[in-house]
Amino acid sequence: MVSYILGTAGHIDHGKSALIQALTGVDPDRLPEEKRRGVTIELGFAQLTLPDGTVLGVVDVPGHEKFVRQMVAGSSGFDIALLVVAADDGVMVQTREHVRVLQLMGITHLVVALSKCDMVDDEWRALVTLDIVEVLARHGYEDVPIIETSTVTGEGLDALVAALELQVATIEDKASSETLRLPVDRVFTIEGAGCVVTGTLWSGVARIGDTVEILPSEKEARIRGIQVHSAPVQKAYAGQRVALNLAGIEHTQIERGDTVASPRTMMMTRRFDAALTYLGPDEGNVPLKSGARVHIHHAATTTLGRVILFDEATLAPHTEAFVQIRLETPIAAQYLDRFIIRSYSPTYTIGGGTILVPQASKRSSLHEEERSFLSALYEGDLADAVQGYMNLSHLPHTSAELALKLGVARAKVAALLNESDFERIKIANETSFITAAGAQRIREGIERALLAFHEDHPQEIDMSIATLRERSAGYLDAEIFDALLSQLEGQKTVTCNAGRVRHDHAPQTAQLERLALANQALPLLVGQGLAPDSLADLSARLNTSKKVLSNALAPHVDVGKLVRLAGDLYFSQEAIEHGADQIRHYYQTEIDPGAGATAAQLRDALGVSRKYAIPLLEYYDRSALTRREGDLRYLK
């Protein structure tokens, strides 16, 4: 389904609303104050069906200088603009500013209506037309149709519709195949229905029953109902003016400037890289200084921010440059979104541009790779841009993660990643991609951290995998880290066992010494049963230190061959099981069924001193063999 947005532009009182009413039969001024004052204050809406059946959603914007914010908000969704210039006034201040906005928003389809022609003669019409042509030419608009009209006499209305139809025939279709995105320009509530939001559907398809996410709050809602120009529909398509009735959210939780989107397809940002066109003030040659504070207009959002120039301290009027915009309030932005900048005070439009990197790293200059990356984005070469981003990050990304970072539809990113020669890391049903150099850099970092551990702790055989990740690549997801570690294991570089890892090419002497020491200690501990030597006594017997012996025994504790209890006592697993059998036998033969036993009674049953009995009994309590209640223990 093809639908486009026609938006008005032009100075106050030049007849924009009257012309829309004459074309559509709908007065776009809906507020009582607008009707009383005869001045458009807020965006107005109507629908125009062209002779060939194409439907245009019409957005009528205010022409007063105080309401440029509303004009910019409306123009962000225009496919075609109708610039209205009154024949009796000619080109005025807001005529020029609105043309600037149209240029900076990238709106290439334009028709001019020379209105109120019934009020002037032919000679005056010709002079005003020359002024219009001159203004348009300064902003890159050549051969724009200028239709002489009058809503009083009806002059030129049919010709205006024909001119619009010719322009619409050259517009590219909107991206209904991409994810849903609707910048909100109105929020209200209807009794019995609840929250309603309106806006121009920038991309995707809205369906009744779909779940959507509201940004920046990240709250989710369900589409309960849809209207397109007051008519209920089951689906709405990109390019249409849409009203969504949302369930699961209150109207007080949404405001103008928010974005309705498919869940988890967009992120808020406080910083983006962009290609900026700086026009400067309409009069004078005032450069833009790096760090200048400006008003940023994006979709239906306005915030303050600063322009950071990458190359020079200042930017001359009528020039372009890559810049970074740092925002004081976050916005929901995507790749190729347009924005406007207006001077801080006094406020007037001075420039605008195209968002290239919605989620930008903080920087104030560009090195060669970063410049190439931005150039690829500016030229629309997504394949080079994806390659450039992956080269810059050196980190693994899924297609969903990279799509969020770049502000591009996931399907486009996934197709480019699948065609690439990046290394692939498969985790469950998700694949992460990383450059070969990036993967090698991480693996080398893992090796360095592991070898450093062996050098600093020669008495220890291995280290915890979790600790290794923290020391070498704590920024990685644990599953991704484990996958890269497995690659090193497959290369016979490391050995992993029971959550621990060692480097296979670290000095082996200390490891062999610890293995030999453990081989001496284990038979002694097995033979000593439930009354083993303490760590101090055992280390003295084997002529070594407590720390070295403890490190030698640690792997055997990890795998369950030994049980370490309070007081640095190591019991063999065989002794622990034998003690449990003795306790069970005592309860079954020496006391009444269900009765409790004291610690002294159980100590005698085990045949050990209090030094060993208490740690053993506490262990059996923890292992669910016995249950302690006061001074008595009961068999579970």
VEXDREN-2710 file (C-alpha; in Angstrom, 1 decimal):
% VEXDREN-2710
k/r/px/py/pz
1/MET/0.0/0.0/0.0
2/VAL/1.4/3.3/-1.1
3/SER/0.9/6.4/1.0
4/TYR/2.8/9.7/1.2
5/ILE/2.9/12.8/3.4
6/LEU/2.4/16.2/1.9
7/GLY/3.5/19.0/4.2
8/THR/3.0/22.7/4.0
9/ALA/5.6/25.4/4.5
10/GLY/5.6/29.2/4.4
11/HIS/5.2/32.5/6.3
12/ILE/2.3/33.2/8.6
13/ASP/-1.0/34.3/7.0
14/HIS/0.1/33.3/3.5
15/GLY/-2.9/31.0/3.2
16/LYS/-1.5/27.5/3.9
17/SER/-4.5/26.3/5.9
18/ALA/-7.0/27.9/3.6
19/LEU/-5.4/26.2/0.6
20/ILE/-5.5/22.8/2.3
21/GLN/-9.2/23.3/3.2
22/ALA/-9.9/24.2/-0.5
23/LEU/-8.1/21.1/-1.7
24/THR/-9.4/18.6/0.9
25/GLY/-12.6/20.1/2.4
26/VAL/-11.0/19.8/5.8
27/ASP/-10.0/22.8/8.0
28/PRO/-6.6/21.7/9.5
29/ASP/-6.9/24.3/12.2
30/ARG/-8.5/22.1/14.9
31/LEU/-7.9/24.1/18.1
32/PRO/-10.5/26.7/19.3
33/GLU/-7.6/29.2/19.8
34/GLU/-6.5/28.7/16.2
35/LYS/-10.0/29.3/14.9
36/ARG/-10.5/32.4/17.1
37/ARG/-7.1/34.0/16.2
38/GLY/-6.9/32.8/12.6
39/VAL/-3.4/31.6/13.3
40/THR/-2.1/28.0/13.0
41/ILE/-0.4/27.1/16.3
42/GLU/-0.1/23.3/16.2
43/LEU/0.2/20.7/13.4
44/GLY/-3.0/20.2/11.5
45/PHE/-4.0/17.2/9.5
46/ALA/-6.1/16.3/6.5
47/GLN/-6.2/13.8/3.6
48/LEU/-5.9/14.4/-0.1
49/THR/-6.8/11.8/-2.7
50/LEU/-5.2/12.5/-6.1
51/PRO/-6.9/11.7/-9.4
52/ASP/-4.8/8.6/-9.8
53/GLY/-5.9/7.2/-6.4
54/THR/-2.8/8.0/-4.5
55/VAL/-3.6/9.1/-0.9
56/LEU/-1.6/11.9/0.6
57/GLY/-1.7/12.5/4.3
58/VAL/-1.5/16.3/4.7
59/VAL/0.4/18.0/7.6
60/ASP/-0.2/21.7/7.9
61/VAL/2.5/23.5/9.9
62/PRO/2.4/26.9/11.7
63/GLY/4.1/29.8/9.9
64/HIS/4.8/32.0/12.8
65/GLU/8.4/32.4/13.9
66/LYS/7.5/31.3/17.5
67/PHE/6.3/27.9/16.2
68/VAL/9.3/26.9/14.1
69/ARG/9.7/23.9/16.5
70/GLN/6.3/22.6/15.4
71/MET/7.2/23.2/11.7
72/VAL/10.5/21.2/12.1
73/ALA/8.6/18.4/13.9
74/GLY/6.1/18.2/11.1
75/SER/8.6/18.4/8.3
76/SER/10.6/15.4/9.5
77/GLY/8.0/13.2/8.0
78/PHE/7.4/15.0/4.7
79/ASP/7.7/13.2/1.4
80/ILE/6.7/16.3/-0.6
81/ALA/6.4/19.9/0.5
82/LEU/4.0/22.5/-0.6
83/LEU/5.6/25.9/-0.1
84/VAL/2.9/28.6/0.0
85/VAL/3.9/32.2/-0.8
86/ALA/1.2/35.0/-0.7
87/ALA/1.3/37.0/-3.9
88/ASP/0.5/40.2/-2.1
89/ASP/3.4/39.8/0.5
90/GLY/5.9/37.9/-1.5
91/VAL/8.9/36.2/0.1
92/MET/9.0/36.8/3.9
93/VAL/11.2/35.9/6.8
94/GLN/9.6/32.5/7.6
95/THR/9.4/31.8/3.8
96/ARG/13.2/31.8/3.8
97/GLU/13.6/29.9/7.1
98/HIS/11.1/27.2/6.0
99/VAL/12.9/26.7/2.7
100/ARG/16.1/26.3/4.8
101/VAL/14.5/23.7/6.9
102/LEU/13.2/21.8/3.8
103/GLN/16.7/21.8/2.3
104/LEU/18.3/20.6/5.5
105/MET/15.7/17.9/6.0
106/GLY/16.6/16.5/2.6
107/ILE/13.1/17.1/1.1
108/THR/13.7/17.1/-2.7
109/HIS/10.1/17.0/-3.9
110/LEU/8.7/20.5/-3.8
111/VAL/5.8/22.4/-5.3
112/VAL/5.1/26.2/-4.8
113/ALA/1.7/27.6/-4.5
114/LEU/1.6/31.4/-5.2
115/SER/-1.5/32.1/-3.2
116/LYS/-4.0/35.0/-3.0
117/CYS/-3.4/35.8/-6.7
118/ASP/-6.8/37.4/-6.9
119/MET/-5.3/40.3/-4.9
120/VAL/-2.6/41.4/-7.3
121/ASP/-2.0/42.1/-11.0
122/ASP/0.0/40.0/-13.5
123/GLU/3.1/42.3/-13.2
124/TRP/3.3/41.9/-9.4
125/ARG/2.8/38.1/-9.8
126/ALA/5.8/38.0/-12.1
127/LEU/8.0/40.0/-9.7
128/VAL/7.1/37.8/-6.7
129/THR/7.7/34.7/-8.8
130/LEU/11.3/35.9/-9.6
131/ASP/11.9/36.4/-5.9
132/ILE/10.7/32.9/-5.2
133/VAL/12.9/31.4/-7.9
134/GLU/16.0/33.2/-6.5
135/VAL/15.4/32.0/-3.0
136/LEU/14.8/28.4/-4.1
137/ALA/18.0/28.5/-6.2
138/ARG/20.1/29.6/-3.2
139/HIS/19.0/26.3/-1.5
140/GLY/19.5/23.9/-4.4
141/TYR/15.9/23.9/-5.7
142/GLU/15.8/24.2/-9.5
143/ASP/12.9/24.0/-11.9
144/VAL/10.3/23.9/-9.1
145/PRO/6.7/24.2/-10.4
146/ILE/5.2/27.5/-9.2
147/ILE/1.4/27.4/-9.5
148/GLU/-0.7/30.6/-9.3
149/THR/-3.7/30.0/-7.0
150/SER/-6.6/31.6/-5.3
151/THR/-8.9/30.0/-2.8
152/VAL/-11.4/32.8/-3.4
153/THR/-11.8/32.3/-7.2
154/GLY/-10.6/28.7/-7.4
155/GLU/-7.8/29.7/-9.8
156/GLY/-5.0/27.1/-10.2
157/LEU/-6.4/24.5/-7.7
158/ASP/-6.7/21.8/-10.4
159/ALA/-3.2/22.7/-11.8
160/LEU/-1.8/22.5/-8.3
161/VAL/-3.2/19.0/-7.8
162/ALA/-1.8/17.9/-11.2
163/ALA/1.6/19.3/-10.2
164/LEU/1.5/17.3/-6.9
165/GLU/0.6/14.2/-8.8
166/LEU/3.6/14.5/-11.1
167/GLN/5.9/15.0/-8.1
168/VAL/4.4/12.0/-6.2
169/ALA/5.1/9.8/-9.2
170/THR/8.9/10.2/-8.6
171/ILE/8.9/9.4/-4.9
172/GLU/10.5/6.2/-3.7
173/ASP/8.2/3.9/-1.7
174/LYS/8.6/3.9/2.1
175/ALA/10.2/1.0/3.9
176/SER/7.2/-1.1/5.1
177/SER/9.5/-4.1/5.2
178/GLU/11.6/-2.7/8.1
179/THR/10.7/-2.5/11.7
180/LEU/8.0/-0.3/13.0
181/ARG/8.9/3.3/14.0
182/LEU/6.5/6.2/14.8
183/PRO/7.7/9.4/16.3
184/VAL/4.8/10.7/18.5
185/ASP/3.5/14.2/17.8
186/ARG/0.2/14.0/19.8
187/VAL/-0.9/12.1/22.9
188/PHE/-4.4/12.1/24.3
189/THR/-7.0/9.8/25.9
190/ILE/-10.5/8.7/24.7
191/GLU/-13.1/7.6/27.3
192/GLY/-13.6/3.9/27.0
193/ALA/-10.5/3.5/24.8
194/GLY/-7.6/4.8/26.8
195/CYS/-4.3/6.1/25.5
196/VAL/-4.0/7.3/21.9
197/VAL/-0.9/8.5/20.1
198/THR/-0.6/9.9/16.6
199/GLY/2.3/10.5/14.2
200/THR/3.6/9.7/10.8
201/LEU/4.6/6.0/10.5
202/TRP/8.3/6.4/9.3
203/SER/8.8/2.7/8.6
204/GLY/7.3/-0.8/9.1
205/VAL/3.8/-2.0/9.5
206/ALA/1.5/-1.5/12.5
207/ARG/-0.9/-4.3/13.2
208/ILE/-3.6/-4.7/15.8
209/GLY/-2.3/-7.0/18.5
210/ASP/1.4/-6.1/18.0
211/THR/3.6/-5.4/21.0
212/VAL/5.5/-2.1/20.8
213/GLU/8.1/-0.4/22.9
214/ILE/7.9/3.2/24.0
215/LEU/11.2/5.2/24.1
216/PRO/12.7/6.6/26.1
217/SER/10.8/4.9/29.0
218/GLU/11.3/1.4/27.4
219/LYS/7.7/0.5/28.5
220/GLU/5.9/-2.0/26.4
221/ALA/2.3/-1.7/25.2
222/ARG/-0.1/-3.5/22.8
223/ILE/-1.8/-2.0/19.8
224/ARG/-5.5/-2.3/20.6
225/GLY/-6.7/-0.2/17.6
226/ILE/-5.5/1.7/14.5
227/GLN/-7.0/4.6/12.6
228/VAL/-5.7/6.2/9.4
229/HIS/-7.4/9.6/8.9
230/SER/-10.2/8.6/11.3
231/ALA/-11.0/5.4/9.5
232/PRO/-10.4/2.1/11.5
233/VAL/-8.0/-0.3/9.8
234/GLN/-6.3/-3.6/10.7
235/LYS/-2.9/-2.5/9.5
236/ALA/-1.1/0.8/8.9
237/TYR/1.8/1.2/6.5
238/ALA/4.9/3.4/6.3
239/GLY/4.1/6.9/5.0
240/GLN/0.7/7.1/6.6
241/ARG/-0.6/9.4/9.3
242/VAL/-1.6/7.0/12.0
243/ALA/-3.5/7.0/15.3
244/LEU/-2.6/4.1/17.6
245/ASN/-4.8/3.1/20.6
246/LEU/-2.4/1.5/23.0
247/ALA/-3.3/-0.9/25.8
248/GLY/-1.1/-1.5/28.9
249/ILE/0.1/2.0/29.2
250/GLU/-1.4/5.3/30.5
251/HIS/-1.4/8.5/28.4
252/THR/0.5/10.2/31.2
253/GLN/3.4/7.8/30.5
254/ILE/3.9/9.0/26.9
255/GLU/4.6/12.5/25.7
256/ARG/5.2/14.3/22.4
257/GLY/8.7/13.5/21.2
258/ASP/8.6/9.9/22.3
259/THR/9.0/7.1/19.8
260/VAL/6.8/4.0/19.3
261/ALA/9.0/1.2/17.9
262/SER/9.2/-2.6/17.5
263/PRO/10.6/-3.9/20.8
264/ARG/14.5/-3.9/21.2
265/THR/15.1/-2.4/17.7
266/MET/16.2/1.1/18.9
267/MET/18.3/2.7/21.6
268/MET/18.4/6.1/23.1
269/THR/21.5/8.1/22.5
270/ARG/23.2/11.2/24.0
271/ARG/25.8/11.4/21.3
272/PHE/25.9/10.9/17.5
273/ASP/28.3/11.4/14.6
274/ALA/26.8/13.2/11.6
275/ALA/27.4/15.0/8.3
276/LEU/26.5/18.6/9.1
277/THR/25.6/21.3/6.6
278/TYR/26.2/24.7/8.2
279/LEU/24.4/27.6/6.5
280/GLY/25.1/30.2/9.1
281/PRO/22.7/33.2/9.7
282/ASP/20.7/34.5/6.8
283/GLU/22.7/37.7/7.0
284/GLY/26.5/38.0/7.7
285/ASN/29.4/35.6/7.6
286/VAL/29.4/34.1/11.1
287/PRO/31.4/30.8/11.5
288/LEU/30.3/28.0/13.8
289/LYS/32.7/27.4/16.7
290/SER/33.5/23.9/17.9
291/GLY/31.6/23.3/21.1
292/ALA/28.9/25.8/20.3
293/ARG/25.7/25.2/22.2
294/VAL/22.7/24.9/19.9
295/HIS/19.1/23.7/19.8
296/ILE/18.8/20.2/18.2
297/HIS/15.5/19.3/16.4
298/HIS/15.0/15.7/15.6
299/ALA/11.7/14.1/14.6
300/ALA/9.2/15.6/17.2
301/THR/12.0/16.1/19.8
302/THR/13.9/19.3/20.7
303/THR/16.8/19.4/23.0
304/LEU/20.0/21.4/23.6
305/GLY/23.4/20.1/22.6
306/ARG/26.9/21.0/21.4
307/VAL/28.5/20.7/18.0
308/ILE/32.0/19.2/18.1
309/LEU/34.0/19.8/15.0
310/PHE/36.5/17.1/14.2
311/ASP/38.8/19.0/11.8
312/GLU/38.9/22.7/12.6
313/ALA/38.1/25.1/15.4
314/THR/35.4/26.8/13.3
315/LEU/33.3/26.0/10.3
316/ALA/32.5/28.6/7.7
317/PRO/28.9/29.2/6.4
318/HIS/27.7/27.1/3.5
319/THR/30.2/24.3/4.2
320/GLU/29.8/20.6/5.2
321/ALA/31.8/18.6/7.7
322/PHE/31.7/15.5/9.8
323/VAL/30.8/16.4/13.4
324/GLN/29.8/14.9/16.7
325/ILE/26.6/16.2/18.4
326/ARG/26.5/15.8/22.1
327/LEU/23.0/16.1/23.6
328/GLU/21.8/17.2/27.0
329/THR/18.7/15.0/26.7
330/PRO/18.8/11.6/24.9
331/ILE/16.9/11.0/21.7
332/ALA/15.9/7.8/19.8
333/ALA/17.8/8.1/16.5
334/GLN/18.8/5.8/13.6
335/TYR/21.1/5.9/10.6
336/LEU/20.2/8.5/8.0
337/ASP/17.8/10.4/10.2
338/ARG/17.8/14.1/9.5
339/PHE/18.1/16.8/12.2
340/ILE/18.1/20.6/12.4
341/ILE/20.3/22.9/14.5
342/ARG/19.2/26.4/15.5
343/SER/21.3/29.0/17.2
344/TYR/21.1/29.2/21.0
345/SER/20.1/32.8/21.3
346/PRO/18.6/34.5/19.4
347/THR/17.1/31.4/17.9
348/TYR/17.1/30.8/14.1
349/THR/17.9/27.9/11.8
350/ILE/21.6/27.7/11.0
351/GLY/22.2/24.2/9.8
352/GLY/21.3/20.6/9.8
353/GLY/22.4/17.3/8.5
354/THR/22.3/13.5/8.5
355/ILE/22.9/11.2/11.4
356/LEU/25.6/8.6/10.5
357/VAL/26.4/6.9/13.8
358/PRO/23.5/7.0/16.3
359/GLN/25.6/5.4/19.1
360/ALA/28.9/7.2/18.8
361/SER/32.0/6.9/20.9
362/LYS/33.1/10.1/22.5
363/ARG/35.8/11.8/20.4
364/SER/36.8/15.2/19.2
365/SER/39.0/14.2/16.2
366/LEU/39.1/11.4/13.6
367/HIS/41.9/9.1/12.7
368/GLU/42.1/7.6/9.1
369/GLU/40.0/4.5/9.8
370/GLU/37.2/6.5/11.6
371/ARG/37.1/8.9/8.7
372/SER/36.8/6.1/6.2
373/PHE/34.0/4.6/8.3
374/LEU/32.0/7.8/8.3
375/SER/32.6/8.3/4.6
376/ALA/31.2/4.9/3.9
377/LEU/28.1/5.7/5.9
378/TYR/27.7/9.1/4.2
379/GLU/28.0/7.5/0.8
380/GLY/25.5/4.8/1.7
381/ASP/28.0/1.9/1.3
382/LEU/26.7/-0.3/4.2
383/ALA/29.1/-3.1/3.3
384/ASP/32.1/-0.9/3.8
385/ALA/30.6/0.6/6.8
386/VAL/30.0/-2.7/8.5
387/GLN/33.6/-3.8/7.7
388/GLY/34.8/-0.4/9.0
389/TYR/32.9/-0.7/12.3
390/MET/34.1/-4.2/12.9
391/ASN/37.7/-3.2/12.2
392/LEU/37.3/-0.3/14.7
393/SER/35.7/-2.2/17.5
394/HIS/37.7/-5.5/17.4
395/LEU/34.8/-7.0/19.4
396/PRO/32.2/-9.7/18.6
397/HIS/28.8/-8.6/17.6
398/THR/25.5/-10.4/16.7
399/SER/23.5/-9.0/13.9
400/ALA/21.0/-7.6/16.4
401/GLU/23.7/-5.8/18.4
402/LEU/25.4/-4.3/15.3
403/ALA/22.0/-3.2/13.9
404/LEU/21.3/-1.3/17.2
405/LYS/24.8/0.3/17.2
406/LEU/24.5/1.4/13.5
407/GLY/20.8/2.2/13.7
408/VAL/20.2/0.1/10.6
409/ALA/17.5/-2.7/10.0
410/ARG/18.7/-6.0/11.4
411/ALA/17.9/-7.8/8.1
412/LYS/20.3/-5.6/6.2
413/VAL/23.1/-6.1/8.7
414/ALA/22.6/-9.8/8.9
415/ALA/22.8/-10.2/5.2
416/LEU/26.1/-8.3/5.1
417/LEU/27.6/-10.3/8.0
418/ASN/26.6/-13.6/6.5
419/GLU/28.4/-12.7/3.3
420/SER/31.5/-11.6/5.2
421/ASP/34.7/-13.4/6.0
422/PHE/34.5/-12.6/9.7
423/GLU/35.1/-15.3/12.3
424/ARG/31.9/-16.8/13.7
425/ILE/31.2/-17.8/17.3
426/LYS/28.0/-19.9/17.7
427/ILE/26.3/-19.7/21.0
428/ALA/23.0/-21.6/21.2
429/ASN/20.8/-20.2/18.3
430/GLU/22.8/-16.9/18.1
431/THR/25.9/-16.2/16.0
432/SER/28.5/-13.5/16.9
433/PHE/30.9/-12.1/14.3
434/ILE/34.4/-10.8/14.9
435/THR/37.3/-9.9/12.7
436/ALA/40.2/-12.4/12.6
437/ALA/42.5/-9.7/14.0
438/GLY/40.0/-8.9/16.8
439/ALA/39.6/-12.6/17.7
440/GLN/43.4/-13.1/17.7
441/ARG/43.9/-10.0/19.8
442/ILE/41.5/-11.3/22.5
443/ARG/43.1/-14.8/22.4
444/GLU/46.6/-13.3/22.8
445/GLY/45.3/-11.2/25.8
446/ILE/44.0/-14.4/27.4
447/GLU/47.3/-16.1/26.9
448/ARG/49.2/-13.1/28.4
449/ALA/47.0/-13.0/31.5
450/LEU/47.4/-16.8/32.0
451/LEU/51.1/-16.8/31.6
452/ALA/51.4/-13.8/33.9
453/PHE/49.5/-15.8/36.5
454/HIS/51.8/-18.8/36.2
455/GLU/54.8/-16.5/36.6
456/ASP/53.4/-14.7/39.6
457/HIS/52.1/-17.9/41.3
458/PRO/54.6/-20.7/40.4
459/GLN/53.3/-22.8/43.3
460/GLU/49.8/-23.1/41.7
461/ILE/48.9/-25.4/38.9
462/ASP/45.9/-23.5/37.4
463/MET/43.5/-20.6/37.9
464/SER/39.8/-20.0/37.9
465/ILE/38.3/-19.4/34.4
466/ALA/36.1/-16.7/35.9
467/THR/39.2/-14.9/37.3
468/LEU/41.0/-15.2/33.9
469/ARG/38.1/-13.6/32.1
470/GLU/38.0/-10.7/34.6
471/ARG/41.8/-10.2/34.2
472/SER/42.0/-10.5/30.4
473/ALA/38.6/-9.7/28.8
474/GLY/36.0/-8.8/31.4
475/TYR/34.1/-6.8/28.8
476/LEU/33.1/-10.1/27.1
477/ASP/30.0/-12.1/27.8
478/ALA/31.0/-15.3/29.6
479/GLU/29.7/-17.6/26.9
480/ILE/31.7/-15.7/24.2
481/PHE/34.8/-15.8/26.4
482/ASP/34.4/-19.6/27.0
483/ALA/34.1/-20.1/23.2
484/LEU/37.4/-18.3/22.5
485/LEU/39.0/-20.2/25.4
486/SER/37.8/-23.4/23.8
487/GLN/39.5/-22.4/20.6
488/LEU/42.8/-22.1/22.5
489/GLU/42.2/-25.5/24.0
490/GLY/41.6/-26.9/20.6
491/GLN/45.0/-25.5/19.6
492/LYS/46.6/-27.4/22.5
493/THR/47.5/-24.0/24.1
494/VAL/45.5/-24.3/27.3
495/THR/43.9/-27.1/29.3
496/CYS/40.5/-26.5/31.0
497/ASN/39.1/-28.8/33.8
498/ALA/36.3/-28.3/36.3
499/GLY/36.1/-24.5/35.9
500/ARG/39.9/-24.0/36.0
501/VAL/42.5/-23.5/33.3
502/ARG/46.3/-23.7/32.9
503/HIS/48.6/-22.8/30.0
504/ASP/50.2/-25.8/28.4
505/HIS/53.4/-24.0/27.7
506/ALA/54.0/-22.5/31.1
507/PRO/57.1/-23.7/33.1
508/GLN/56.3/-27.2/34.2
509/THR/58.7/-27.7/37.1
510/ALA/56.5/-26.3/39.8
511/GLN/53.5/-28.3/38.4
512/LEU/55.5/-31.6/38.6
513/GLU/56.6/-30.8/42.1
514/ARG/53.1/-30.2/43.2
515/LEU/51.9/-33.4/41.6
516/ALA/54.7/-35.4/43.3
517/LEU/53.8/-33.8/46.7
518/ALA/50.2/-34.6/46.3
519/ASN/51.1/-38.2/45.4
520/GLN/52.9/-38.4/48.8
521/ALA/50.1/-36.8/50.8
522/LEU/47.1/-38.6/49.4
523/PRO/48.0/-42.1/50.7
524/LEU/48.9/-40.7/54.1
525/LEU/45.5/-39.0/54.4
526/VAL/43.7/-42.1/53.2
527/GLY/45.5/-44.2/55.8
528/GLN/44.8/-41.8/58.6
529/GLY/41.0/-42.1/58.1
530/LEU/38.9/-40.0/60.4
531/ALA/41.9/-38.7/62.4
532/PRO/44.2/-37.1/59.8
533/ASP/47.2/-34.9/60.4
534/SER/46.5/-31.2/60.4
535/LEU/47.9/-29.2/57.4
536/ALA/50.8/-28.0/59.7
537/ASP/51.7/-31.5/60.8
538/LEU/51.4/-33.0/57.4
539/SER/53.5/-30.2/55.8
540/ALA/56.2/-30.8/58.5
541/ARG/56.1/-34.5/57.8
542/LEU/56.6/-33.9/54.1
543/ASN/59.2/-31.2/54.6
544/THR/57.3/-28.4/52.8
545/SER/55.3/-25.3/53.6
546/LYS/51.6/-25.2/54.4
547/LYS/50.9/-22.9/51.4
548/VAL/52.7/-25.2/48.9
549/LEU/51.0/-28.3/50.3
550/SER/47.6/-26.5/50.3
551/ASN/48.0/-25.6/46.6
552/ALA/49.1/-29.2/45.8
553/LEU/45.9/-30.6/47.5
554/ALA/43.5/-28.0/46.0
555/PRO/42.8/-29.8/42.7
556/HIS/41.9/-33.0/44.6
557/VAL/39.5/-31.0/46.8
558/ASP/38.0/-29.5/43.6
559/VAL/37.3/-33.0/42.1
560/GLY/36.0/-34.4/45.4
561/LYS/38.8/-36.8/46.3
562/LEU/39.5/-34.8/49.5
563/VAL/37.2/-32.8/51.8
564/ARG/38.7/-29.8/53.6
565/LEU/37.1/-28.9/56.9
566/ALA/37.7/-26.3/59.6
567/GLY/41.1/-26.2/61.2
568/ASP/42.9/-27.1/58.0
569/LEU/41.9/-30.7/58.2
570/TYR/41.8/-32.8/55.0
571/PHE/39.7/-36.0/55.0
572/SER/39.7/-38.6/52.2
573/GLN/36.4/-39.2/50.6
574/GLU/36.6/-42.8/51.8
575/ALA/36.9/-41.6/55.4
576/ILE/34.0/-39.2/55.1
577/GLU/31.7/-42.0/53.7
578/HIS/32.9/-44.5/56.4
579/GLY/32.1/-41.9/59.2
580/ALA/28.6/-41.5/57.7
581/ASP/28.0/-45.3/57.8
582/GLN/29.1/-45.4/61.5
583/ILE/26.6/-42.6/62.4
584/ARG/23.8/-44.3/60.6
585/HIS/24.6/-47.6/62.3
586/TYR/24.6/-45.8/65.7
587/TYR/21.1/-44.3/65.2
588/GLN/19.7/-47.6/63.9
589/THR/21.1/-49.8/66.7
590/GLU/21.9/-47.8/69.8
591/ILE/19.0/-45.4/70.4
592/ASP/15.3/-45.4/70.0
593/PRO/13.9/-44.7/66.5
594/GLY/13.5/-40.9/66.0
595/ALA/15.5/-40.0/69.1
596/GLY/18.3/-37.5/69.1
597/ALA/22.0/-38.0/70.0
598/THR/24.4/-35.6/71.7
599/ALA/27.7/-34.6/70.1
600/ALA/29.6/-36.7/72.8
601/GLN/27.5/-39.8/71.8
602/LEU/28.3/-39.3/68.1
603/ARG/32.0/-38.6/68.8
604/ASP/32.2/-42.0/70.6
605/ALA/30.3/-43.6/67.6
606/LEU/32.9/-42.2/65.3
607/GLY/35.7/-43.2/67.6
608/VAL/37.6/-39.8/67.3
609/SER/38.5/-36.9/69.6
610/ARG/36.5/-33.7/69.8
611/LYS/39.2/-32.1/67.5
612/TYR/37.8/-34.2/64.6
613/ALA/34.3/-34.8/65.8
614/ILE/33.0/-31.3/65.8
615/PRO/34.1/-30.4/62.2
616/LEU/32.8/-33.8/61.0
617/LEU/29.4/-33.4/62.7
618/GLU/29.0/-29.9/61.2
619/TYR/29.9/-31.3/57.8
620/TYR/27.3/-34.0/58.1
621/ASP/24.7/-31.4/59.2
622/ARG/25.5/-29.4/56.0
623/SER/25.4/-32.5/53.8
624/ALA/21.9/-33.5/55.1
625/LEU/22.9/-36.6/56.9
626/THR/21.9/-35.2/60.3
627/ARG/19.8/-32.3/61.6
628/ARG/20.8/-30.3/64.7
629/GLU/18.2/-29.1/67.2
630/GLY/19.8/-27.5/70.2
631/ASP/22.2/-30.0/71.8
632/LEU/20.8/-32.9/69.9
633/ARG/21.2/-34.2/66.4
634/TYR/18.6/-36.3/64.5
635/LEU/19.1/-38.6/61.6
636/LYS/17.3/-37.2/58.5
END
